[in-house]
Amino acid sequence: MIYNLGLRLFNYDPHEAEDFTQEVYLQFYKNFHKYDGKSKLSTWIYSLALNLGLNKIKKNKRLKKIQSTEVLYESDGVLESNPELDYFAEIDDQLLMDKLQKELMNLPEEYRLPLILLFYEKLSYKEMSEKLNIPEGTLKSLVYRGKLRLKEKIKELKNIIKG
């Protein structure tokens, strides 16, 4: 029952459904003390599974959206939204994510490390400054330049796709 729900929720991907089933049973084990007996045990487990699955889907969508756009649309205004980047909303998110990941890893270390610490580790400029032993002003400059390089690579991708 839980595996079949996982298949439906996760586009019939057997690996996702297996992982989901395992997560459900772990949550069942952890939360069994909350079962009050007012409904059938199978109903309670199914409800737990459905809530867990929906939360996982929402989280995955949020993560994809954050990861694919966060580097380009940081709220500090370093690079603000512009119409030419909106084109990528129509492109397969996975293609863009793969390209961003590849381009990020290809950046020189001086740009790559601050961007990873900022976007993936969620460190402040002060924390990054302490970890990398670089002044905050220099870090802001490196982040700005790194984002500009990524933006250029994304423009190149856009031109290739338009062909």
PyMOL CGO cylinders between C-alpha atoms (Angstrom):
from pymol import cmd
from pymol.cgo import CYLINDER

trace = [
    CYLINDER, 0.00, 0.00, 0.00, 2.77, 2.47, 0.97, 0.3, 1, 1, 1, 1, 1, 1,
    CYLINDER, 2.77, 2.47, 0.97, 5.05, 1.48, -1.91, 0.3, 1, 1, 1, 1, 1, 1,
    CYLINDER, 5.05, 1.48, -1.91, 2.19, 1.96, -4.40, 0.3, 1, 1, 1, 1, 1, 1,
    CYLINDER, 2.19, 1.96, -4.40, 1.48, 5.39, -2.93, 0.3, 1, 1, 1, 1, 1, 1,
    CYLINDER, 1.48, 5.39, -2.93, 5.17, 6.20, -3.36, 0.3, 1, 1, 1, 1, 1, 1,
    CYLINDER, 5.17, 6.20, -3.36, 5.05, 5.12, -6.99, 0.3, 1, 1, 1, 1, 1, 1,
    CYLINDER, 5.05, 5.12, -6.99, 2.10, 7.42, -7.67, 0.3, 1, 1, 1, 1, 1, 1,
    CYLINDER, 2.10, 7.42, -7.67, 3.58, 10.36, -5.79, 0.3, 1, 1, 1, 1, 1, 1,
    CYLINDER, 3.58, 10.36, -5.79, 7.02, 10.09, -7.37, 0.3, 1, 1, 1, 1, 1, 1,
    CYLINDER, 7.02, 10.09, -7.37, 6.22, 9.48, -11.04, 0.3, 1, 1, 1, 1, 1, 1,
    CYLINDER, 6.22, 9.48, -11.04, 6.57, 5.70, -10.88, 0.3, 1, 1, 1, 1, 1, 1,
    CYLINDER, 6.57, 5.70, -10.88, 10.25, 5.88, -9.98, 0.3, 1, 1, 1, 1, 1, 1,
    CYLINDER, 10.25, 5.88, -9.98, 10.88, 2.58, -8.12, 0.3, 1, 1, 1, 1, 1, 1,
    CYLINDER, 10.88, 2.58, -8.12, 13.94, 3.92, -6.31, 0.3, 1, 1, 1, 1, 1, 1,
    CYLINDER, 13.94, 3.92, -6.31, 12.07, 6.97, -5.02, 0.3, 1, 1, 1, 1, 1, 1,
    CYLINDER, 12.07, 6.97, -5.02, 9.16, 4.76, -4.00, 0.3, 1, 1, 1, 1, 1, 1,
    CYLINDER, 9.16, 4.76, -4.00, 11.48, 2.40, -2.11, 0.3, 1, 1, 1, 1, 1, 1,
    CYLINDER, 11.48, 2.40, -2.11, 13.18, 5.28, -0.31, 0.3, 1, 1, 1, 1, 1, 1,
    CYLINDER, 13.18, 5.28, -0.31, 9.80, 6.77, 0.48, 0.3, 1, 1, 1, 1, 1, 1,
    CYLINDER, 9.80, 6.77, 0.48, 8.51, 3.45, 1.87, 0.3, 1, 1, 1, 1, 1, 1,
    CYLINDER, 8.51, 3.45, 1.87, 11.54, 3.15, 4.09, 0.3, 1, 1, 1, 1, 1, 1,
    CYLINDER, 11.54, 3.15, 4.09, 11.09, 6.74, 5.34, 0.3, 1, 1, 1, 1, 1, 1,
    CYLINDER, 11.09, 6.74, 5.34, 7.44, 6.07, 6.13, 0.3, 1, 1, 1, 1, 1, 1,
    CYLINDER, 7.44, 6.07, 6.13, 8.24, 3.02, 8.20, 0.3, 1, 1, 1, 1, 1, 1,
    CYLINDER, 8.24, 3.02, 8.20, 10.97, 4.88, 10.05, 0.3, 1, 1, 1, 1, 1, 1,
    CYLINDER, 10.97, 4.88, 10.05, 8.49, 7.66, 10.84, 0.3, 1, 1, 1, 1, 1, 1,
    CYLINDER, 8.49, 7.66, 10.84, 5.92, 5.06, 11.85, 0.3, 1, 1, 1, 1, 1, 1,
    CYLINDER, 5.92, 5.06, 11.85, 8.40, 3.53, 14.26, 0.3, 1, 1, 1, 1, 1, 1,
    CYLINDER, 8.40, 3.53, 14.26, 9.35, 6.94, 15.71, 0.3, 1, 1, 1, 1, 1, 1,
    CYLINDER, 9.35, 6.94, 15.71, 5.75, 8.15, 16.01, 0.3, 1, 1, 1, 1, 1, 1,
    CYLINDER, 5.75, 8.15, 16.01, 3.87, 5.01, 16.96, 0.3, 1, 1, 1, 1, 1, 1,
    CYLINDER, 3.87, 5.01, 16.96, 3.36, 6.39, 20.46, 0.3, 1, 1, 1, 1, 1, 1,
    CYLINDER, 3.36, 6.39, 20.46, 1.12, 9.08, 18.91, 0.3, 1, 1, 1, 1, 1, 1,
    CYLINDER, 1.12, 9.08, 18.91, -1.32, 6.52, 17.52, 0.3, 1, 1, 1, 1, 1, 1,
    CYLINDER, -1.32, 6.52, 17.52, -4.50, 6.94, 19.59, 0.3, 1, 1, 1, 1, 1, 1,
    CYLINDER, -4.50, 6.94, 19.59, -6.50, 3.97, 18.29, 0.3, 1, 1, 1, 1, 1, 1,
    CYLINDER, -6.50, 3.97, 18.29, -9.44, 6.08, 17.03, 0.3, 1, 1, 1, 1, 1, 1,
    CYLINDER, -9.44, 6.08, 17.03, -8.90, 4.83, 13.49, 0.3, 1, 1, 1, 1, 1, 1,
    CYLINDER, -8.90, 4.83, 13.49, -7.57, 1.66, 11.92, 0.3, 1, 1, 1, 1, 1, 1,
    CYLINDER, -7.57, 1.66, 11.92, -3.81, 1.32, 12.15, 0.3, 1, 1, 1, 1, 1, 1,
    CYLINDER, -3.81, 1.32, 12.15, -3.60, 1.01, 8.34, 0.3, 1, 1, 1, 1, 1, 1,
    CYLINDER, -3.60, 1.01, 8.34, -5.54, 4.28, 7.94, 0.3, 1, 1, 1, 1, 1, 1,
    CYLINDER, -5.54, 4.28, 7.94, -3.22, 6.05, 10.36, 0.3, 1, 1, 1, 1, 1, 1,
    CYLINDER, -3.22, 6.05, 10.36, -0.12, 4.75, 8.54, 0.3, 1, 1, 1, 1, 1, 1,
    CYLINDER, -0.12, 4.75, 8.54, -1.55, 5.75, 5.16, 0.3, 1, 1, 1, 1, 1, 1,
    CYLINDER, -1.55, 5.75, 5.16, -2.30, 9.24, 6.48, 0.3, 1, 1, 1, 1, 1, 1,
    CYLINDER, -2.30, 9.24, 6.48, 1.23, 9.49, 7.85, 0.3, 1, 1, 1, 1, 1, 1,
    CYLINDER, 1.23, 9.49, 7.85, 2.61, 8.34, 4.50, 0.3, 1, 1, 1, 1, 1, 1,
    CYLINDER, 2.61, 8.34, 4.50, 0.51, 10.75, 2.48, 0.3, 1, 1, 1, 1, 1, 1,
    CYLINDER, 0.51, 10.75, 2.48, 1.54, 13.71, 4.62, 0.3, 1, 1, 1, 1, 1, 1,
    CYLINDER, 1.54, 13.71, 4.62, 5.18, 12.67, 4.47, 0.3, 1, 1, 1, 1, 1, 1,
    CYLINDER, 5.18, 12.67, 4.47, 5.02, 12.25, 0.69, 0.3, 1, 1, 1, 1, 1, 1,
    CYLINDER, 5.02, 12.25, 0.69, 3.36, 15.59, 0.08, 0.3, 1, 1, 1, 1, 1, 1,
    CYLINDER, 3.36, 15.59, 0.08, 5.85, 17.34, 2.32, 0.3, 1, 1, 1, 1, 1, 1,
    CYLINDER, 5.85, 17.34, 2.32, 8.71, 15.68, 0.47, 0.3, 1, 1, 1, 1, 1, 1,
    CYLINDER, 8.71, 15.68, 0.47, 7.33, 16.79, -2.90, 0.3, 1, 1, 1, 1, 1, 1,
    CYLINDER, 7.33, 16.79, -2.90, 6.93, 20.38, -1.67, 0.3, 1, 1, 1, 1, 1, 1,
    CYLINDER, 6.93, 20.38, -1.67, 10.44, 20.34, -0.23, 0.3, 1, 1, 1, 1, 1, 1,
    CYLINDER, 10.44, 20.34, -0.23, 11.93, 18.96, -3.46, 0.3, 1, 1, 1, 1, 1, 1,
    CYLINDER, 11.93, 18.96, -3.46, 10.17, 21.63, -5.53, 0.3, 1, 1, 1, 1, 1, 1,
    CYLINDER, 10.17, 21.63, -5.53, 11.36, 24.36, -3.19, 0.3, 1, 1, 1, 1, 1, 1,
    CYLINDER, 11.36, 24.36, -3.19, 14.92, 23.06, -3.25, 0.3, 1, 1, 1, 1, 1, 1,
    CYLINDER, 14.92, 23.06, -3.25, 14.97, 22.81, -7.04, 0.3, 1, 1, 1, 1, 1, 1,
    CYLINDER, 14.97, 22.81, -7.04, 13.61, 26.31, -7.40, 0.3, 1, 1, 1, 1, 1, 1,
    CYLINDER, 13.61, 26.31, -7.40, 15.96, 27.75, -4.79, 0.3, 1, 1, 1, 1, 1, 1,
    CYLINDER, 15.96, 27.75, -4.79, 19.01, 25.99, -6.17, 0.3, 1, 1, 1, 1, 1, 1,
    CYLINDER, 19.01, 25.99, -6.17, 18.32, 26.89, -9.79, 0.3, 1, 1, 1, 1, 1, 1,
    CYLINDER, 18.32, 26.89, -9.79, 17.57, 30.55, -9.19, 0.3, 1, 1, 1, 1, 1, 1,
    CYLINDER, 17.57, 30.55, -9.19, 19.20, 31.49, -5.91, 0.3, 1, 1, 1, 1, 1, 1,
    CYLINDER, 19.20, 31.49, -5.91, 22.63, 32.01, -7.41, 0.3, 1, 1, 1, 1, 1, 1,
    CYLINDER, 22.63, 32.01, -7.41, 21.20, 34.43, -9.96, 0.3, 1, 1, 1, 1, 1, 1,
    CYLINDER, 21.20, 34.43, -9.96, 18.57, 36.22, -7.88, 0.3, 1, 1, 1, 1, 1, 1,
    CYLINDER, 18.57, 36.22, -7.88, 20.21, 36.77, -4.49, 0.3, 1, 1, 1, 1, 1, 1,
    CYLINDER, 20.21, 36.77, -4.49, 18.10, 39.07, -2.34, 0.3, 1, 1, 1, 1, 1, 1,
    CYLINDER, 18.10, 39.07, -2.34, 21.00, 41.45, -1.61, 0.3, 1, 1, 1, 1, 1, 1,
    CYLINDER, 21.00, 41.45, -1.61, 20.49, 42.87, -5.09, 0.3, 1, 1, 1, 1, 1, 1,
    CYLINDER, 20.49, 42.87, -5.09, 23.93, 41.98, -6.44, 0.3, 1, 1, 1, 1, 1, 1,
    CYLINDER, 23.93, 41.98, -6.44, 22.26, 40.50, -9.49, 0.3, 1, 1, 1, 1, 1, 1,
    CYLINDER, 22.26, 40.50, -9.49, 18.62, 41.30, -9.79, 0.3, 1, 1, 1, 1, 1, 1,
    CYLINDER, 18.62, 41.30, -9.79, 16.02, 39.53, -11.89, 0.3, 1, 1, 1, 1, 1, 1,
    CYLINDER, 16.02, 39.53, -11.89, 15.96, 40.45, -15.53, 0.3, 1, 1, 1, 1, 1, 1,
    CYLINDER, 15.96, 40.45, -15.53, 13.81, 39.36, -18.47, 0.3, 1, 1, 1, 1, 1, 1,
    CYLINDER, 13.81, 39.36, -18.47, 16.52, 37.44, -20.27, 0.3, 1, 1, 1, 1, 1, 1,
    CYLINDER, 16.52, 37.44, -20.27, 16.94, 35.10, -17.28, 0.3, 1, 1, 1, 1, 1, 1,
    CYLINDER, 16.94, 35.10, -17.28, 13.17, 34.53, -17.13, 0.3, 1, 1, 1, 1, 1, 1,
    CYLINDER, 13.17, 34.53, -17.13, 13.63, 32.52, -20.33, 0.3, 1, 1, 1, 1, 1, 1,
    CYLINDER, 13.63, 32.52, -20.33, 15.11, 29.76, -18.20, 0.3, 1, 1, 1, 1, 1, 1,
    CYLINDER, 15.11, 29.76, -18.20, 11.87, 29.30, -16.32, 0.3, 1, 1, 1, 1, 1, 1,
    CYLINDER, 11.87, 29.30, -16.32, 10.69, 27.48, -19.43, 0.3, 1, 1, 1, 1, 1, 1,
    CYLINDER, 10.69, 27.48, -19.43, 13.75, 25.22, -19.67, 0.3, 1, 1, 1, 1, 1, 1,
    CYLINDER, 13.75, 25.22, -19.67, 13.82, 21.89, -17.91, 0.3, 1, 1, 1, 1, 1, 1,
    CYLINDER, 13.82, 21.89, -17.91, 14.90, 22.65, -14.35, 0.3, 1, 1, 1, 1, 1, 1,
    CYLINDER, 14.90, 22.65, -14.35, 17.23, 19.66, -14.27, 0.3, 1, 1, 1, 1, 1, 1,
    CYLINDER, 17.23, 19.66, -14.27, 19.13, 20.86, -17.33, 0.3, 1, 1, 1, 1, 1, 1,
    CYLINDER, 19.13, 20.86, -17.33, 19.64, 24.25, -15.75, 0.3, 1, 1, 1, 1, 1, 1,
    CYLINDER, 19.64, 24.25, -15.75, 20.61, 22.71, -12.41, 0.3, 1, 1, 1, 1, 1, 1,
    CYLINDER, 20.61, 22.71, -12.41, 23.14, 20.42, -14.06, 0.3, 1, 1, 1, 1, 1, 1,
    CYLINDER, 23.14, 20.42, -14.06, 24.61, 23.34, -15.99, 0.3, 1, 1, 1, 1, 1, 1,
    CYLINDER, 24.61, 23.34, -15.99, 24.78, 25.56, -12.91, 0.3, 1, 1, 1, 1, 1, 1,
    CYLINDER, 24.78, 25.56, -12.91, 26.43, 22.80, -10.87, 0.3, 1, 1, 1, 1, 1, 1,
    CYLINDER, 26.43, 22.80, -10.87, 28.97, 22.12, -13.62, 0.3, 1, 1, 1, 1, 1, 1,
    CYLINDER, 28.97, 22.12, -13.62, 29.77, 25.78, -14.13, 0.3, 1, 1, 1, 1, 1, 1,
    CYLINDER, 29.77, 25.78, -14.13, 30.03, 26.42, -10.41, 0.3, 1, 1, 1, 1, 1, 1,
    CYLINDER, 30.03, 26.42, -10.41, 32.53, 23.57, -10.07, 0.3, 1, 1, 1, 1, 1, 1,
    CYLINDER, 32.53, 23.57, -10.07, 34.51, 24.94, -13.03, 0.3, 1, 1, 1, 1, 1, 1,
    CYLINDER, 34.51, 24.94, -13.03, 34.89, 28.39, -11.49, 0.3, 1, 1, 1, 1, 1, 1,
    CYLINDER, 34.89, 28.39, -11.49, 38.31, 29.27, -10.07, 0.3, 1, 1, 1, 1, 1, 1,
    CYLINDER, 38.31, 29.27, -10.07, 38.52, 28.39, -6.40, 0.3, 1, 1, 1, 1, 1, 1,
    CYLINDER, 38.52, 28.39, -6.40, 38.58, 32.03, -5.32, 0.3, 1, 1, 1, 1, 1, 1,
    CYLINDER, 38.58, 32.03, -5.32, 35.01, 32.40, -6.66, 0.3, 1, 1, 1, 1, 1, 1,
    CYLINDER, 35.01, 32.40, -6.66, 33.75, 28.86, -6.16, 0.3, 1, 1, 1, 1, 1, 1,
    CYLINDER, 33.75, 28.86, -6.16, 34.41, 28.57, -2.42, 0.3, 1, 1, 1, 1, 1, 1,
    CYLINDER, 34.41, 28.57, -2.42, 32.59, 31.76, -1.38, 0.3, 1, 1, 1, 1, 1, 1,
    CYLINDER, 32.59, 31.76, -1.38, 29.60, 30.87, -3.59, 0.3, 1, 1, 1, 1, 1, 1,
    CYLINDER, 29.60, 30.87, -3.59, 29.38, 27.37, -2.12, 0.3, 1, 1, 1, 1, 1, 1,
    CYLINDER, 29.38, 27.37, -2.12, 29.63, 28.70, 1.42, 0.3, 1, 1, 1, 1, 1, 1,
    CYLINDER, 29.63, 28.70, 1.42, 27.02, 31.37, 0.72, 0.3, 1, 1, 1, 1, 1, 1,
    CYLINDER, 27.02, 31.37, 0.72, 24.41, 29.36, -1.18, 0.3, 1, 1, 1, 1, 1, 1,
    CYLINDER, 24.41, 29.36, -1.18, 24.86, 25.80, 0.03, 0.3, 1, 1, 1, 1, 1, 1,
    CYLINDER, 24.86, 25.80, 0.03, 26.20, 26.24, 3.54, 0.3, 1, 1, 1, 1, 1, 1,
    CYLINDER, 26.20, 26.24, 3.54, 24.14, 29.43, 4.12, 0.3, 1, 1, 1, 1, 1, 1,
    CYLINDER, 24.14, 29.43, 4.12, 27.00, 31.22, 5.87, 0.3, 1, 1, 1, 1, 1, 1,
    CYLINDER, 27.00, 31.22, 5.87, 26.97, 34.97, 6.37, 0.3, 1, 1, 1, 1, 1, 1,
    CYLINDER, 26.97, 34.97, 6.37, 29.74, 37.11, 4.94, 0.3, 1, 1, 1, 1, 1, 1,
    CYLINDER, 29.74, 37.11, 4.94, 31.16, 37.45, 8.44, 0.3, 1, 1, 1, 1, 1, 1,
    CYLINDER, 31.16, 37.45, 8.44, 31.27, 33.67, 8.92, 0.3, 1, 1, 1, 1, 1, 1,
    CYLINDER, 31.27, 33.67, 8.92, 32.80, 33.18, 5.47, 0.3, 1, 1, 1, 1, 1, 1,
    CYLINDER, 32.80, 33.18, 5.47, 35.38, 35.86, 6.25, 0.3, 1, 1, 1, 1, 1, 1,
    CYLINDER, 35.38, 35.86, 6.25, 36.43, 33.96, 9.36, 0.3, 1, 1, 1, 1, 1, 1,
    CYLINDER, 36.43, 33.96, 9.36, 36.51, 30.56, 7.62, 0.3, 1, 1, 1, 1, 1, 1,
    CYLINDER, 36.51, 30.56, 7.62, 38.39, 31.75, 4.54, 0.3, 1, 1, 1, 1, 1, 1,
    CYLINDER, 38.39, 31.75, 4.54, 40.48, 34.39, 6.32, 0.3, 1, 1, 1, 1, 1, 1,
    CYLINDER, 40.48, 34.39, 6.32, 39.46, 37.02, 3.76, 0.3, 1, 1, 1, 1, 1, 1,
    CYLINDER, 39.46, 37.02, 3.76, 38.05, 40.50, 4.54, 0.3, 1, 1, 1, 1, 1, 1,
    CYLINDER, 38.05, 40.50, 4.54, 34.26, 40.81, 4.12, 0.3, 1, 1, 1, 1, 1, 1,
    CYLINDER, 34.26, 40.81, 4.12, 34.58, 43.47, 1.42, 0.3, 1, 1, 1, 1, 1, 1,
    CYLINDER, 34.58, 43.47, 1.42, 36.82, 41.21, -0.62, 0.3, 1, 1, 1, 1, 1, 1,
    CYLINDER, 36.82, 41.21, -0.62, 34.35, 38.33, -0.19, 0.3, 1, 1, 1, 1, 1, 1,
    CYLINDER, 34.35, 38.33, -0.19, 31.48, 40.46, -1.45, 0.3, 1, 1, 1, 1, 1, 1,
    CYLINDER, 31.48, 40.46, -1.45, 33.55, 41.34, -4.49, 0.3, 1, 1, 1, 1, 1, 1,
    CYLINDER, 33.55, 41.34, -4.49, 34.46, 37.68, -5.11, 0.3, 1, 1, 1, 1, 1, 1,
    CYLINDER, 34.46, 37.68, -5.11, 30.82, 36.61, -4.79, 0.3, 1, 1, 1, 1, 1, 1,
    CYLINDER, 30.82, 36.61, -4.79, 29.74, 39.35, -7.20, 0.3, 1, 1, 1, 1, 1, 1,
    CYLINDER, 29.74, 39.35, -7.20, 32.38, 38.38, -9.77, 0.3, 1, 1, 1, 1, 1, 1,
    CYLINDER, 32.38, 38.38, -9.77, 31.61, 34.68, -9.40, 0.3, 1, 1, 1, 1, 1, 1,
    CYLINDER, 31.61, 34.68, -9.40, 27.92, 35.32, -9.98, 0.3, 1, 1, 1, 1, 1, 1,
    CYLINDER, 27.92, 35.32, -9.98, 28.73, 37.40, -13.05, 0.3, 1, 1, 1, 1, 1, 1,
    CYLINDER, 28.73, 37.40, -13.05, 30.75, 34.50, -14.46, 0.3, 1, 1, 1, 1, 1, 1,
    CYLINDER, 30.75, 34.50, -14.46, 27.87, 32.10, -13.81, 0.3, 1, 1, 1, 1, 1, 1,
    CYLINDER, 27.87, 32.10, -13.81, 25.46, 34.55, -15.44, 0.3, 1, 1, 1, 1, 1, 1,
    CYLINDER, 25.46, 34.55, -15.44, 27.65, 34.64, -18.56, 0.3, 1, 1, 1, 1, 1, 1,
    CYLINDER, 27.65, 34.64, -18.56, 27.72, 30.85, -18.73, 0.3, 1, 1, 1, 1, 1, 1,
    CYLINDER, 27.72, 30.85, -18.73, 23.92, 30.73, -18.47, 0.3, 1, 1, 1, 1, 1, 1,
    CYLINDER, 23.92, 30.73, -18.47, 23.65, 33.28, -21.30, 0.3, 1, 1, 1, 1, 1, 1,
    CYLINDER, 23.65, 33.28, -21.30, 25.86, 30.99, -23.40, 0.3, 1, 1, 1, 1, 1, 1,
    CYLINDER, 25.86, 30.99, -23.40, 23.52, 28.09, -22.64, 0.3, 1, 1, 1, 1, 1, 1,
    CYLINDER, 23.52, 28.09, -22.64, 20.57, 30.21, -23.71, 0.3, 1, 1, 1, 1, 1, 1,
    CYLINDER, 20.57, 30.21, -23.71, 22.26, 30.97, -27.03, 0.3, 1, 1, 1, 1, 1, 1,
    CYLINDER, 22.26, 30.97, -27.03, 23.05, 27.29, -27.60, 0.3, 1, 1, 1, 1, 1, 1,
    CYLINDER, 23.05, 27.29, -27.60, 19.46, 26.30, -26.90, 0.3, 1, 1, 1, 1, 1, 1,
    CYLINDER, 19.46, 26.30, -26.90, 18.05, 29.00, -29.17, 0.3, 1, 1, 1, 1, 1, 1,
    CYLINDER, 18.05, 29.00, -29.17, 20.53, 27.72, -31.77, 0.3, 1, 1, 1, 1, 1, 1,
]
cmd.load_cgo(trace, "trace")
